[in-house]
Amino acid sequence: MENLNETIQFLIQSLQTYTGNNPIWILYPVALILIWFLGKKEDRKLFIGVFVTECLTIFNPFVVKVLLDVFGFGTRFVRFLWIIVFFITIGYALTLLIFASAKTGVRILTGGICLALIVTLGIPVFRGTEDFPYKKATNAYFVGQEILDLSSIIHSEGIEQPRILSDGLLLVYRQYDPDVRSYVSRRILQKIEKTSEEKFMKKKKIKDWMKKIVAVYYYHDYSLPAEEFQSLVRGSKVDYIISTTRELDEYLSGTTMYVLGQTENYRVWKVV
């Protein structure tokens, strides 16, 4: 993240992604208020304490920036939001509200209102605006067939822990085949995603030869002679290059590298 404002915008987008724009989240701050006034001292310590922890960590843009630098991809940050125990908090707070009165009739009325709020603000799966892309597993590994095909190609030469030059595909691929190594780290990939080519090339901590490889593969800048690119990836001990575009295929065809195998959407180029 380049600045604080960008980090805050990212945090907002992550919350929207995590909540799915589900209005039931409105009840979370309401629940905290109810627990503060209706709950016991132990309740306040527990639920308010969790909220304070959230504010100091996953809601804190300064800490978020550090988390992104350490763990890489911004999409992975959303996984940290699991510590927002809003379902438990909302449920417990509404229970306190319902039993705040000793009268049975009032409890039933309050319970009915709470149920109406949950049904109105919540978005059940069966009433969602979009159909979830559920697919029946076609193999024992629960991954797409193309991932299996890629693995067969990459390991066809028997290279131990092959090093590949790839894009975001690697995150999905490594769930099945963690033995494959990436030429570019997650931290660098994150910088590439959020940075223009001009700014990336000005970064002093990144070696010049890596900048050239990144410019060709990730920014699609083919001004570098193909032979020089081949020399750079070979010197970086890259075994395979995963291509997804015809432009890159045409560029690589100007070298002695060749297509080892291909799937429906990917070509695996052998670095020689």
C-alpha positions, 0 to 999 in steps of 0.5 A, spaced: 500 500 500 502 506 497 499 511 502 494 511 508 488 513 504 489 507 499 490 502 505 483 505 508 480 504 501 482 497 501 480 495 508 473 498 506 473 494 500 475 487 504 469 488 509 464 489 503 467 483 500 467 479 506 460 481 508 457 480 501 453 487 502 449 483 507 445 489 511 445 484 517 451 487 519 448 493 521 446 489 527 453 488 530 454 495 532 447 495 535 449 488 539 455 491 542 451 497 545 446 492 547 451 488 551 454 494 554 447 496 557 444 489 558 450 485 559 454 483 565 461 485 567 463 479 564 459 480 558 462 486 556 469 484 558 468 478 553 465 482 547 467 489 547 474 486 548 474 482 542 471 488 538 477 493 541 482 487 539 479 488 532 480 495 532 487 494 534 488 489 528 484 488 522 480 494 523 487 498 524 490 501 517 497 501 520 496 494 522 493 492 515 499 495 511 504 490 515 499 484 514 499 485 507 506 486 507 508 480 511 502 475 508 502 478 501 496 478 496 490 483 499 485 477 497 488 473 503 487 479 508 479 477 508 481 471 511 483 475 517 476 477 518 473 471 521 475 473 528 469 478 527 464 474 531 458 478 529 454 472 529 455 470 536 455 477 538 448 479 535 445 472 537 447 473 544 445 481 544 438 479 542 437 474 547 439 479 552 434 483 549 428 478 549 429 476 556 430 483 559 423 483 561 420 478 566 413 478 562 412 472 557 408 477 553 413 482 552 418 476 551 414 473 545 413 480 542 421 482 542 423 475 540 418 476 534 421 483 532 428 480 533 426 475 528 423 480 523 429 484 523 434 478 522 429 475 516 429 482 513 436 484 514 439 477 512 440 474 505 438 467 505 442 463 500 436 461 497 433 468 496 440 471 494 441 475 488 446 471 484 447 463 484 453 460 487 457 457 482 457 450 485 460 444 481 460 437 482 467 434 484 470 431 478 476 428 482 478 426 488 482 432 489 477 437 488 480 441 483 479 443 476 481 438 471 486 443 468 490 444 474 491 436 474 493 437 467 498 442 468 501 438 474 502 432 469 506 437 464 510 440 469 512 434 472 513 430 466 521 431 466 522 429 473 525 436 475 524 436 483 521 442 486 520 446 479 521 453 479 515 457 474 514 464 472 506 464 473 501 469 475 495 468 480 494 461 477 499 459 482 495 460 488 490 455 486 495 451 483 499 450 489 493 448 493 494 441 489 501 441 488 505 445 493 512 442 491 512 447 485 516 454 487 514 461 484 519 465 481 516 471 484 514 471 491 507 473 493 510 480 496 512 482 489 506 479 486 502 484 491 506 490 489 505 488 481 498 488 482 498 495 486 503 498 482 504 501 475 510 499 471 513 506 471 513 506 479 515 499 479 521 500 475 523 505 480 523 501 486 531 501 489 530 494 493 528 490 486 534 488 482 534 490 475 534 483 472 528 482 476 525 488 473 526 486 466 523 479 467 517 482 471 516 488 465 515 482 460 511 477 463 507 481 468 506 488 464 506 485 457 512 490 455 515 486 450 521 491 448 526 487 451 529 483 446 526 476 447 533 472 447 535 477 453 529 475 456 531 468 455 538 469 458 535 472 464 530 467 466 535 461 465 540 465 469 534 465 474 533 458 474 526 458 472 524 451 469 517 453 466 514 459 464 506 459 464 503 463 458 496 465 458 496 470 452 498 469 444 502 475 445 507 472 450 507 466 446 509 470 439 514 473 443 517 467 446 517 463 440 523 468 438 527 464 442 529 457 443 524 455 448 519 451 446 512 449 448 512 442 453 505 442 453 498 445 453 491 445 456 485 449 454 487 456 457 495 455 458 501 453 455 507 451 459 514 453 455 520 450 457 526 454 459 532 452 455 
